[in-house]
Amino acid sequence: MFTLPGRQIKTAALCAAAVLALSVQAVQAQDATPLIRAAGADGSEPTLAPMLKHVLPAVVNISVKGTKNVQAGPLFNIPEEFRFMFPDLGRQQSRQFRALGSGVIISAKNGLIVTNHHVVDDADEIRVALNDGREFDAEKIGSDPHTDLALLKLKDFDKLSEIKLGNSDDLEVGECAGAIGNPFRLGQTVTSGIISALGRTGLNIENIENFIQTDAAINSGNSGGALVNLRGELVGINTAILGPNGGNIGIGFAIPVNMVKTVTAQLEKYGEVRRGQLGIMGQELNADLAQNFGYDSNDGAFVNEIIKGGPAEKAGIKPGDIIFSIDGKKVSSFGELRAKIATIGAGNTVTLGIFRDGEEMQVKVKLTEPQELTSDDSGSLAEAFAGASFANSDKEGVEVTAVEQRSPAYLIGLREGDIITAVNRSEVKNLDDLKKHVKEASGRINALRIDRDGTTIYITFR
C-alpha cells in the first residue's frame, strides 16, 4: 500500500445503510436475488449483507515471497575507474522479502486475478487464499508498474467465484462504495464510504494516474483489493492512501475499473501493456485559458504542441485545440486524457471530441506505440537496462539518449549516444526489434553490438 504524506483531517463517514433506509426499491442481482435489503415493516435494519455474500468469495488474500535487489550504501559507491580494485563493493545486493496484499478474481473460468503491481513485484512465489479457506499457487502473467496493475493466474484451481465488472465512467461523486481487502493481516475486511472525487492526478504514486478517491477505510494490506458499488460491481482496485503515519484518515485512492479492463486485457494477450500514444504535448485547462479560447467549460485538455509525424498530426489535430471527450465520454483534465490514451493501447482507434474556433468536431485517431523507451520503462524490458532511455536512431538502430549515473545500465557499460545495432546476432533496426530480441534472449547471455562514435564494440550482460 502506498502512503502519501498529508495533514490529518476530520472526515464525516456516510453509512451506506442510512441511504438504503430511504430506498423504495432494493437492488437485485441478475438472478433476481436481492443484493440490498432495505428497512422492513417488521423493524429489520437495512443491510449490505446480501450484496457482500455475492462479492466476498471473489476477493482474495495474496502472500508473496521473493528476492529484491537493493543498492549498496553511499559509502560503497566506487568510481568506475577504481572498481577493478573492489569488484564486490557498490554492487546491488539480493535480499529476500515477504509481503501481503489483496486481489480480485475477474475470471472464474480462467482463474485470473487482478492485483497491484507493487504487491507482486519481484515475487518468486505467489500464494492466494480464498475466503473459504482454500489456497492455491499463482503465477504472474504480466505486470505494469505505470498503472500499478498486475494479472495473476491460479494453478490447479476449481470452483471459483468472479466479480462483475462495473463502469467507472458512470460513477458520480457521492455514490456509496465499499472497500474489501486484507488490512494489517487481519483477514478479509469490509469498510464503507462514498466516492469522494474522480479523476485525481498529480499524486506521484504511479506514472499514469486517474484515481477514484474514497473515504471508505483503506489501510496497509488493502492493496489490490476491491472497491465496489451497491450493485456488487467492481468499480476500482484499491492502491493508495493519504496519511501522515501510514494509517487511514479517510482519503484513499483506487484505480478505475475501466483502466483495469484495458490493462488486464493487454496483459492477458501480450504479457505486457502496449501503450498507446497520441503524439501531443499539453496542459490542464484553466478558467483563463478556456475564456481566451471561447470555451465555456473548465473540463478538457489543452493541446500545446503536436509531435511531428505522430497520430495527432496525421488526424488533423492542431495546437490550441481543446480535447473534451474520448469515444463520447467526457474528459475532465489532461491527466485523465493521458491515462486513458496510454491504457487503451497501441493500434486501437479512438474518436476525440475537439473544440476549435468556437466549433465542436469529432476526429478519429489511430494510436501508435511510443517511439522511445524511458528510464521508467526500460527496467521492465531487461533489468540491466534500468536507468537508461532509448529512442529510434535517425539511422538504423536504437540510440541511448540518457543513462543515469550508477544505474544498472551504466554499470554494464551503456553510455549516452551509443547506438545499439544488434542483440546477440539479431539485427536491431528500431525499438520493436530491440524489445523482441531481448525478450527472445531472456535467461541467456545478451551481447549488444554498439556503434560508439563510429567504432563497433560489444557489451555483454545476463
Beta strands, then each sheet from edge to edge (+ up, - down):
strand 1: 2-4
strand 2: 59-70
strand 3: 93-107
strand 4: 112-115
strand 5: 123-129
strand 6: 135-144
strand 7: 149-154
strand 8: 164-165
strand 9: 176-181
strand 10: 189-200
strand 11: 211-214
strand 12: 226-228
strand 13: 233-242
strand 14: 252-256
strand 15: 280-284
strand 16: 301-306
strand 17: 322-326
strand 18: 329-330
strand 19: 349-356
strand 20: 359-366
strand 21: 372-373
strand 22: 388-392
strand 23: 398-403
strand 24: 419-423
strand 25: 426-427
strand 26: 446-452
strand 27: 455-461
sheet 1: 1+ 13+ 8+
sheet 2: 1+ 13+ 12- 9+ 10- 11+ 14-
sheet 3: 2+ 3- 4+ 7- 6+ 5- 2+
sheet 4: 15+ 16- 17+ 18-
sheet 5: 15+ 16- 17+ 19- 20+
sheet 6: 21+ 22- 23+ 24- 25+
sheet 7: 21+ 22- 23+ 24- 26+ 27-
end
